[in-house]
């Protein structure tokens, strides 16, 4: 004998609303319905409770309105949409819908009132469902209502072809509800990833507030297509690489259930700080590529809609920082649902045993490559960090281009520039001969003729050592007249600077602050700019002749060198790193 059991619709609805929706996942569940209705335009409007309060204030949202220009629904269609477990007879083969619960569970997870205004032929109908009323009457019901002026205004503004749907969620719960600012920021990223294919392939436009969402491919495949395949042993961490190009994997031979799999390696952000000398670049890379602990793993798309964000798939991807750059994508259709056990809110999944084994096996090499590539990039970073700061400063200048002419200055004639360069080159050649003479004398060698100078002697004379990694900035043991620095130029190296590391201020920078590499690098770069400035004056300040400029600029260097040496003597115990503060 069959006995009919009572159902408490209020408790069922309340339970469904507590299955783990966030505000963003709830709104996306509703956007699914818009996409299913062939919408080309979707707009989320957030109404604040107190308009004078900041967007950053929590618990200040009174309504969410989602408008779309899709096919719309007639009266019967709205009632079907409001059923608990809407009929699947109307679901297309590749529908984003699955259980017929999303609209209701998502809406009531955020507020107590759900209203639908919709039309497919110009005649708008409106129904309202109230969770408090259902709990009070113990009956699941909807109330048909007249179209209000506020509804008409929204229809006129967003549904210009007199068809489409408005979803209004009101009675928003004030229990730590996120702020407008946080909701918009999260949705701009998540909606861009979740509906990436629809935005890219169908021209779907989704607006969160007044901002149009940009589609985001979490694997950045277009960049991988440019950069090519990953060689984990030589990759320097600065670009996106292919680990596994798109291929079909078989989840079940008997049922012919397949999935599409692809894997990329994203950049290694810490390398950017070293190569670009600035934290902003590191942060910019992390933000662009969503490189954070919640974002690595597999992105699973069902019928081109993301259903699982950065899943570790039951341990296939370990919770380990070495996998931060691993991005996998698995694309399935609804035929594979039983292998992925998707939940009601379409945000998490549990793999079947068969699917877990297949995916684990086919991605074993990809996981190993990703981990090794991350470790190799980290080793490269450490090598750069542990290099002499002087080498780092020189490395930074490899692609640096100096200003040719300052605003307001008149570019000298080519003949005048060449004439001055000849004088500069002659002076520098004399300087090299003098240094080589002193080097030979220090070694006890005869130093009568410096015209016979080897390339090794020249390099050592200019740089203070034979080191091919030094290209512009040279720390040397002495500079003529014991000045802190002097400019150097030749046709091979261009503008350079020789810094006297034994000058009192040089000792302070390079020895007293031995552990402060950032200070040393910055100082090296400053000295080069001073040298560049001197050569700029020699070539471009034509109201003074070359010898006059030489005298003035040499005195400038002499005075600064003496002043800095005097400062270090007088403040020897007060300068960093011994600085303790001033009362």
C-alpha positions as CSV (number, residue, x, y, z in Angstrom):
1,X,0.0,0.0,0.0
2,X,1.4,3.4,-1.0
3,X,1.1,6.2,1.6
4,X,1.4,9.8,0.5
5,X,3.7,11.7,2.7
6,X,3.4,15.4,3.5
7,X,5.9,17.9,2.2
8,X,6.8,21.1,3.9
9,X,7.5,23.4,0.9
10,X,8.8,26.2,3.2
11,X,11.4,24.0,4.8
12,X,12.3,22.5,1.4
13,X,12.8,26.0,-0.1
14,X,14.8,27.2,2.9
15,X,17.0,24.1,2.7
16,X,17.6,24.6,-1.0
17,X,18.6,28.2,-0.3
18,X,21.3,26.9,2.1
19,X,23.2,24.5,-0.1
20,X,26.2,26.7,-0.3
21,X,25.5,29.6,-2.8
22,X,27.6,32.7,-2.7
23,X,26.1,35.9,-4.1
24,X,28.2,35.5,-7.2
25,X,27.3,31.8,-7.8
26,X,23.6,32.6,-7.2
27,X,23.6,35.4,-9.8
28,X,25.4,33.2,-12.3
29,X,22.8,30.5,-11.8
30,X,20.2,33.0,-12.9
31,X,22.3,34.3,-15.8
32,X,22.3,30.7,-17.0
33,X,18.5,31.0,-17.7
34,X,19.1,34.2,-19.7
35,X,21.7,32.4,-21.9
36,X,19.4,29.4,-22.3
37,X,16.8,31.9,-23.5
38,X,19.2,33.0,-26.3
39,X,19.8,36.4,-24.7
40,X,22.4,38.7,-26.3
41,X,22.3,41.2,-23.5
42,X,22.2,40.6,-19.8
43,X,22.3,43.3,-17.2
44,X,22.7,43.1,-13.4
45,X,21.3,46.1,-11.5
46,X,22.1,46.3,-7.8
47,X,19.9,48.6,-5.7
48,X,21.3,49.9,-2.5
49,X,19.2,50.1,0.7
50,X,20.8,53.5,1.7
51,X,22.0,55.3,-1.4
52,X,24.1,57.7,0.7
53,X,26.2,54.8,2.0
54,X,29.5,53.9,0.4
55,X,29.5,50.9,-2.1
56,X,32.0,49.3,0.3
57,X,29.5,49.0,3.1
58,X,28.2,45.5,3.9
59,X,24.4,44.7,4.4
60,X,23.3,47.6,2.2
61,X,21.6,45.9,-0.7
62,X,17.9,45.9,-1.0
63,X,17.4,44.3,-4.5
64,X,19.1,42.5,-7.3
65,X,17.6,42.9,-10.8
66,X,18.7,40.7,-13.7
67,X,17.4,41.8,-17.1
68,X,17.8,40.0,-20.4
69,X,16.6,40.4,-24.0
70,X,16.2,36.7,-24.5
71,X,13.2,34.8,-25.9
72,X,11.1,35.6,-22.8
73,X,8.2,33.5,-21.4
74,X,4.5,33.6,-21.6
75,X,2.3,33.0,-18.6
76,X,2.6,29.2,-18.8
77,X,6.4,29.5,-19.2
78,X,6.7,31.6,-16.1
79,X,4.7,29.1,-14.0
80,X,6.8,26.2,-15.3
81,X,10.0,28.2,-14.4
82,X,8.7,28.6,-10.9
83,X,7.9,25.0,-10.3
84,X,10.2,23.1,-7.9
85,X,11.9,20.7,-10.3
86,X,10.8,22.5,-13.5
87,X,9.9,20.1,-16.3
88,X,13.0,18.9,-18.3
89,X,10.8,18.5,-21.4
90,X,11.7,22.0,-22.4
91,X,15.4,21.6,-21.8
92,X,17.5,21.6,-25.0
93,X,20.1,18.8,-25.6
94,X,22.9,21.1,-24.4
95,X,21.0,23.1,-21.9
96,X,22.8,24.8,-19.0
97,X,19.9,23.7,-16.8
98,X,20.0,20.4,-15.0
99,X,17.7,20.0,-12.0
100,X,15.0,22.6,-12.5
101,X,15.8,24.1,-9.1
102,X,18.4,26.8,-9.9
103,X,16.2,29.9,-10.2
104,X,14.4,29.2,-7.0
105,X,17.4,28.0,-4.9
106,X,19.7,30.8,-6.1
107,X,17.1,33.5,-5.6
108,X,16.1,32.5,-2.1
109,X,19.7,32.0,-1.1
110,X,20.0,35.8,-1.3
111,X,16.5,37.2,-0.4
112,X,13.0,36.3,0.6
113,X,11.1,37.6,-2.5
114,X,11.4,36.4,-6.1
115,X,9.6,38.3,-8.9
116,X,9.5,37.4,-12.6
117,X,8.3,39.8,-15.3
118,X,8.5,38.3,-18.8
119,X,7.1,38.4,-22.3
120,X,7.7,36.5,-25.5
121,X,5.2,38.3,-27.7
122,X,4.9,41.8,-26.3
123,X,2.4,40.9,-23.5
124,X,4.2,41.0,-20.1
125,X,3.1,38.9,-17.2
126,X,4.3,39.1,-13.6
127,X,4.4,36.5,-10.8
128,X,5.7,36.9,-7.3
129,X,6.9,34.1,-4.9
130,X,7.4,34.9,-1.2
131,X,9.4,32.5,1.0
132,X,7.9,34.0,4.3
133,X,4.4,33.5,2.9
134,X,5.1,29.9,1.9
135,X,6.5,29.1,5.3
136,X,3.4,30.7,6.9
137,X,0.8,29.0,4.8
138,X,2.7,25.8,4.3
139,X,1.8,26.0,0.5
140,X,4.1,26.5,-2.4
141,X,2.3,29.2,-4.5
142,X,2.9,32.2,-6.7
143,X,0.9,35.4,-6.8
144,X,0.1,37.0,-10.2
145,X,0.5,40.7,-10.0
146,X,0.0,43.8,-12.2
147,X,3.0,45.3,-14.0
148,X,4.1,48.2,-11.9
149,X,5.5,51.6,-13.0
150,X,9.0,50.5,-11.8
151,X,8.6,47.4,-14.0
152,X,7.5,49.5,-17.0
153,X,10.6,51.7,-16.5
154,X,12.9,48.7,-16.5
155,X,11.2,47.2,-19.5
156,X,11.5,50.5,-21.4
157,X,15.2,50.8,-20.5
158,X,16.4,47.2,-21.0
159,X,13.9,45.3,-23.0
160,X,13.5,47.5,-26.0
161,X,12.1,44.9,-28.3
162,X,9.2,44.3,-25.9
163,X,10.3,40.8,-25.0
164,X,12.7,39.3,-22.5
165,X,12.7,38.8,-18.8
166,X,13.3,40.7,-15.5
167,X,14.2,38.8,-12.4
168,X,13.9,40.8,-9.2
169,X,15.2,39.4,-5.8
170,X,14.3,41.5,-2.9
171,X,14.1,41.2,0.9
172,X,17.9,40.7,0.8
173,X,19.1,39.2,4.1
174,X,21.3,41.4,6.1
175,X,23.4,38.7,7.6
176,X,27.0,39.6,6.6
177,X,25.8,40.2,3.0
178,X,28.7,41.4,0.8
179,X,29.0,45.0,-0.3
180,X,28.2,46.3,-3.7
181,X,31.9,46.9,-4.4
182,X,33.0,43.4,-3.5
183,X,30.1,41.8,-5.4
184,X,30.9,43.8,-8.6
185,X,34.6,43.1,-8.3
186,X,34.1,39.3,-7.8
187,X,31.5,39.0,-10.6
188,X,33.6,40.9,-13.2
189,X,36.2,38.3,-12.9
190,X,34.1,35.2,-12.3
191,X,31.4,36.0,-14.9
192,X,34.3,36.6,-17.4
193,X,35.6,33.1,-16.8
194,X,32.3,31.3,-16.4
195,X,30.8,32.6,-19.6
196,X,34.0,33.0,-21.6
197,X,32.9,30.8,-24.5
198,X,29.5,32.6,-24.8
199,X,31.1,36.1,-24.7
200,X,33.8,35.1,-27.3
201,X,31.7,32.9,-29.6
202,X,28.2,34.3,-29.6
203,X,28.8,38.0,-28.9
204,X,26.9,37.8,-25.5
205,X,27.2,41.1,-23.6
206,X,26.9,40.9,-19.8
207,X,26.9,44.1,-17.8
208,X,27.6,44.1,-14.0
209,X,26.4,47.4,-13.0
210,X,27.7,49.8,-15.7
211,X,30.7,47.7,-16.5
212,X,30.7,45.4,-19.5
213,X,32.3,42.0,-18.6
214,X,35.3,41.0,-20.6
215,X,35.6,37.3,-21.4
216,X,38.6,35.7,-19.6
217,X,40.2,32.4,-20.8
218,X,41.6,31.0,-17.6
219,X,44.2,29.0,-19.6
220,X,45.2,32.0,-21.8
221,X,45.4,29.7,-24.8
222,X,45.9,32.5,-27.3
223,X,49.2,33.5,-25.6
224,X,50.2,29.8,-25.4
225,X,49.7,29.6,-29.2
226,X,52.2,32.4,-29.6
227,X,54.8,31.2,-27.1
228,X,54.6,27.5,-28.0
229,X,55.2,24.3,-26.0
230,X,56.7,24.2,-22.5
231,X,60.3,23.0,-22.0
232,X,60.4,22.8,-18.2
233,X,64.2,22.8,-18.1
234,X,64.7,26.2,-19.9
235,X,61.4,28.1,-19.3
236,X,62.2,31.4,-17.5
237,X,58.6,31.9,-16.2
238,X,57.7,35.0,-18.2
239,X,55.1,33.7,-20.6
240,X,52.3,31.2,-21.1
241,X,53.2,27.8,-22.6
242,X,51.4,24.7,-23.7
243,X,51.8,21.6,-21.6
244,X,49.0,19.6,-23.3
245,X,47.2,20.9,-26.4
246,X,43.5,20.0,-26.8
247,X,42.9,16.3,-27.1
248,X,40.0,14.0,-26.6
249,X,40.0,11.6,-23.6
250,X,37.7,8.6,-23.3
251,X,35.9,8.3,-19.9
252,X,33.9,5.2,-20.9
253,X,34.5,3.1,-23.9
254,X,31.2,1.2,-23.7
255,X,29.1,4.3,-23.5
256,X,31.4,6.4,-25.7
257,X,31.6,9.1,-23.1
258,X,34.4,11.6,-23.9
259,X,35.8,14.9,-22.7
260,X,38.2,17.4,-24.2
261,X,41.4,18.1,-22.2
262,X,44.0,20.9,-22.4
263,X,46.7,22.2,-20.1
264,X,48.8,25.3,-20.0
265,X,51.5,26.7,-17.8
266,X,51.0,30.3,-16.6
267,X,53.8,32.8,-15.8
268,X,55.9,32.7,-12.6
269,X,55.2,36.1,-11.1
270,X,58.2,36.5,-8.8
271,X,60.5,36.5,-11.8
272,X,58.9,39.8,-13.0
273,X,59.9,41.7,-9.9
274,X,63.5,40.7,-10.4
275,X,63.6,41.4,-14.1
276,X,61.6,44.7,-13.9
277,X,62.8,46.0,-10.5
278,X,59.4,46.7,-9.0
279,X,56.7,45.0,-7.0
280,X,53.9,46.5,-9.1
281,X,54.9,44.3,-12.0
282,X,54.7,41.2,-9.9
283,X,51.2,42.2,-8.6
284,X,50.1,43.1,-12.1
285,X,51.0,39.6,-13.4
286,X,49.3,37.9,-10.5
287,X,46.1,39.9,-11.2
288,X,46.1,39.5,-14.9
289,X,46.6,35.7,-14.8
290,X,44.6,35.1,-11.6
291,X,47.6,33.5,-10.0
292,X,46.5,32.9,-6.4
293,X,46.1,29.8,-4.2
294,X,42.3,29.4,-5.0
295,X,42.9,29.6,-8.7
296,X,45.1,26.7,-9.8
297,X,43.8,23.3,-11.0
298,X,41.2,22.2,-13.5
299,X,38.5,24.4,-14.9
300,X,35.6,22.1,-15.9
301,X,33.2,23.4,-18.5
302,X,29.8,21.7,-19.1
303,X,28.2,22.7,-22.4
304,X,30.7,25.6,-22.5
305,X,29.6,26.9,-19.1
306,X,32.1,26.7,-16.2
307,X,30.8,24.4,-13.5
308,X,34.0,24.0,-11.4
309,X,36.5,26.7,-10.7
310,X,40.1,25.5,-10.2
311,X,39.2,22.0,-8.9
312,X,41.9,19.8,-7.6
313,X,39.7,16.8,-8.7
314,X,39.9,14.8,-5.5
315,X,43.7,15.1,-5.2
316,X,44.8,14.8,-8.8
317,X,46.4,18.2,-8.4
318,X,48.1,18.4,-5.0
319,X,47.6,21.4,-2.7
320,X,51.2,22.6,-3.3
321,X,52.6,26.0,-4.4
322,X,54.7,24.3,-7.0
323,X,51.4,23.9,-9.1
324,X,50.3,27.5,-8.9
325,X,50.9,28.0,-12.6
326,X,49.1,24.8,-13.6
327,X,45.9,25.4,-15.6
328,X,43.9,22.6,-16.9
329,X,40.5,22.6,-18.7
330,X,38.1,19.7,-19.1
331,X,35.2,20.3,-21.4
332,X,32.2,18.0,-21.3
333,X,28.6,17.9,-22.4
334,X,25.6,16.7,-20.4
335,X,26.2,13.1,-21.5
336,X,29.2,13.0,-19.0
337,X,27.1,14.2,-16.1
338,X,27.1,10.9,-14.3
339,X,30.9,10.9,-14.4
340,X,31.2,14.3,-12.8
341,X,28.3,14.3,-10.3
342,X,27.5,18.1,-10.6
343,X,25.8,19.7,-7.6
344,X,22.6,21.8,-7.8
345,X,24.3,25.1,-7.8
346,X,26.6,24.0,-10.7
347,X,29.8,25.1,-8.9
348,X,31.4,21.9,-7.6
349,X,31.6,18.3,-8.7
350,X,32.7,14.9,-7.5
351,X,34.5,12.6,-10.0
352,X,33.4,9.1,-10.5
353,X,36.1,6.5,-9.9
354,X,36.4,5.8,-13.6
355,X,36.8,9.5,-14.5
356,X,39.3,10.1,-11.7
357,X,41.5,7.3,-12.9
358,X,41.4,8.3,-16.6
359,X,42.1,12.0,-15.8
360,X,44.8,11.2,-13.3
361,X,46.6,8.9,-15.7
362,X,46.5,11.2,-18.8
363,X,47.7,14.3,-16.8
364,X,50.5,12.6,-14.9
365,X,53.2,13.9,-17.2
366,X,51.6,17.3,-17.5
367,X,51.5,17.7,-13.7
368,X,55.2,16.7,-13.5
369,X,56.1,19.2,-16.2
370,X,54.3,22.0,-14.5
371,X,55.9,21.4,-11.1
372,X,59.4,21.1,-12.6
373,X,58.9,24.3,-14.6
374,X,57.8,26.2,-11.5
375,X,60.8,24.9,-9.6
376,X,63.2,25.8,-12.5
377,X,61.8,29.3,-12.6
378,X,62.3,29.7,-8.9
379,X,65.9,28.5,-9.3
380,X,66.4,31.1,-12.0
381,X,65.0,33.7,-9.7
382,X,67.3,32.7,-6.9
383,X,70.3,32.8,-9.2
384,X,69.4,36.3,-10.3
385,X,68.8,37.4,-6.7
386,X,72.1,35.9,-5.5
387,X,74.1,37.6,-8.3
388,X,76.3,40.6,-7.5
389,X,73.9,43.6,-7.4
390,X,76.2,45.2,-9.9
391,X,75.4,42.5,-12.4
392,X,71.7,43.0,-11.8
393,X,72.0,46.7,-12.4
394,X,73.7,46.0,-15.7
395,X,71.1,43.4,-16.6
396,X,68.3,45.9,-16.1
397,X,69.8,48.2,-18.8
398,X,69.8,45.7,-21.6
399,X,66.6,47.0,-23.2
400,X,66.7,50.5,-21.6
401,X,66.8,53.5,-24.1
402,X,68.0,56.8,-22.9
403,X,66.4,60.2,-24.0
404,X,68.0,61.5,-27.2
405,X,67.1,65.1,-26.8
406,X,65.3,66.9,-23.9
407,X,62.2,69.1,-24.6
408,X,63.3,72.6,-25.5
409,X,66.8,71.7,-26.5
410,X,68.0,72.1,-30.0
411,X,69.6,69.1,-31.7
412,X,73.1,70.0,-32.8
413,X,74.2,69.3,-36.3
414,X,75.5,65.9,-37.1
415,X,78.9,67.4,-37.9
416,X,79.1,69.1,-34.4
417,X,78.1,65.8,-32.7
418,X,80.7,63.9,-34.6
419,X,83.4,66.5,-33.7
420,X,82.6,66.3,-30.0
421,X,82.4,62.5,-30.1
422,X,85.9,62.5,-31.5
423,X,87.2,64.6,-28.6
424,X,85.4,62.4,-26.1
425,X,86.8,59.3,-27.7
426,X,90.3,60.7,-27.7
427,X,90.0,61.6,-24.0
428,X,88.7,58.2,-23.1
429,X,91.5,56.5,-25.0
430,X,94.0,58.5,-23.1
431,X,92.3,57.5,-19.9
432,X,92.6,53.8,-20.8
433,X,96.3,54.2,-21.6
434,X,96.9,55.9,-18.2
435,X,95.0,53.2,-16.3
436,X,96.9,50.4,-18.1
437,X,100.2,52.1,-17.3
438,X,99.3,52.1,-13.6
439,X,98.1,48.5,-13.8
440,X,101.4,47.4,-15.3
441,X,103.4,49.4,-12.8
442,X,101.4,47.7,-10.0
443,X,102.4,44.3,-11.4
444,X,106.1,45.4,-11.7
445,X,106.0,45.4,-15.4
446,X,107.6,48.0,-17.7
447,X,105.0,50.6,-18.7
448,X,106.7,52.8,-21.2
449,X,104.4,52.2,-24.2
450,X,100.6,51.9,-23.8
451,X,99.8,51.8,-27.5
452,X,100.2,48.0,-27.4
453,X,97.1,47.2,-25.3
454,X,95.4,43.8,-25.5
455,X,91.6,43.5,-25.4
456,X,91.9,41.8,-22.0
457,X,93.9,44.7,-20.6
458,X,91.5,47.2,-22.0
459,X,88.5,45.4,-20.4
460,X,90.2,45.1,-17.1
461,X,91.2,48.8,-17.2
462,X,87.7,50.0,-17.9
463,X,85.7,47.6,-15.8
464,X,88.1,46.8,-13.0
465,X,87.8,43.1,-13.9
466,X,87.2,40.9,-16.9
467,X,83.5,40.2,-16.7
468,X,81.3,40.0,-19.8
469,X,78.1,40.5,-17.8
470,X,79.1,44.1,-17.0
471,X,78.1,46.3,-19.9
472,X,77.5,49.8,-18.5
473,X,78.2,50.2,-14.8
474,X,81.7,49.3,-13.5
475,X,82.8,49.3,-9.8
476,X,86.5,50.0,-9.8
477,X,89.2,50.3,-7.2
478,X,90.3,53.8,-8.2
479,X,89.1,56.8,-10.2
480,X,91.3,59.7,-11.3
481,X,91.7,62.3,-8.5
482,X,89.8,59.9,-6.2
483,X,86.4,61.2,-7.3
484,X,83.4,59.1,-6.6
485,X,82.6,58.4,-10.2
486,X,83.7,59.3,-13.7
487,X,82.0,58.9,-17.1
488,X,83.4,56.5,-19.7
489,X,82.6,56.2,-23.4
490,X,83.7,54.2,-26.3
491,X,82.1,53.1,-29.6
492,X,81.5,49.5,-28.5
493,X,80.0,50.1,-25.0
494,X,78.4,53.5,-25.5
495,X,77.9,55.7,-22.4
496,X,79.2,54.0,-19.2
497,X,80.2,54.9,-15.7
498,X,83.2,53.9,-13.5
499,X,82.3,54.1,-9.8
500,X,85.0,54.3,-7.2
501,X,84.1,51.6,-4.8
502,X,87.0,52.7,-2.4
503,X,85.7,56.3,-2.2
504,X,84.4,56.9,1.3
505,X,80.8,57.1,0.1
506,X,81.4,54.0,-2.2
507,X,82.5,52.1,0.9
508,X,79.4,53.2,2.7
509,X,77.1,52.0,-0.1
510,X,78.9,48.7,-1.0
511,X,80.3,47.6,2.3
512,X,78.4,49.1,5.1
513,X,75.1,48.2,3.3
514,X,76.4,44.9,1.9
515,X,73.0,43.2,2.6
516,X,71.0,46.0,1.1
517,X,71.1,44.9,-2.6
518,X,68.2,47.2,-3.6
519,X,70.1,50.2,-2.4
520,X,73.3,49.2,-4.3
521,X,71.4,48.6,-7.5
522,X,69.6,51.9,-7.2
523,X,72.9,53.7,-6.5
524,X,74.5,52.0,-9.5
525,X,71.7,53.2,-11.8
526,X,71.9,56.7,-10.4
527,X,75.6,56.9,-11.1
528,X,75.0,55.9,-14.7
529,X,72.3,58.6,-15.1
530,X,74.8,61.2,-13.9
531,X,77.4,59.9,-16.4
532,X,74.8,59.9,-19.2
533,X,73.9,63.5,-18.2
534,X,77.5,64.6,-18.6
535,X,77.8,63.0,-22.0
536,X,74.5,64.6,-23.0
537,X,76.0,68.0,-22.0
538,X,79.2,67.4,-24.0
539,X,77.2,66.6,-27.2
540,X,74.2,68.9,-27.0
541,X,75.0,72.0,-24.9
542,X,76.7,73.9,-27.7
543,X,76.8,77.4,-26.1
544,X,79.9,76.2,-24.3
545,X,82.9,74.6,-25.9
546,X,84.0,71.1,-25.0
547,X,86.9,72.1,-22.8
548,X,84.8,74.6,-20.7
549,X,82.2,71.9,-20.1
550,X,84.9,69.4,-19.1
551,X,86.2,71.8,-16.5
552,X,82.8,72.7,-15.1
553,X,81.6,69.1,-14.9
554,X,84.9,67.8,-13.4
555,X,84.6,70.4,-10.7
556,X,80.9,69.4,-10.2
557,X,82.1,65.8,-9.6
558,X,84.9,66.9,-7.4
559,X,82.7,69.0,-5.1
560,X,80.0,66.3,-4.8
561,X,82.6,63.7,-4.1
562,X,84.1,65.8,-1.3
563,X,80.8,66.7,0.2
564,X,79.6,63.0,0.3
565,X,82.9,61.9,1.8
566,X,82.6,64.6,4.5
567,X,79.0,63.7,5.2
568,X,79.9,60.0,5.8
569,X,82.8,61.0,8.0
570,X,80.6,63.3,10.2
571,X,77.6,61.0,10.3
572,X,79.4,57.7,10.3
573,X,77.5,56.1,13.1
574,X,74.1,57.6,12.3
575,X,73.6,56.6,8.7
576,X,71.7,53.4,7.7
577,X,72.0,50.6,8.6
578,X,72.8,52.0,12.0
579,X,70.1,54.7,11.9
580,X,68.0,54.6,15.0
581,X,65.8,57.6,14.4
582,X,66.0,61.2,15.6
583,X,64.2,62.5,18.7
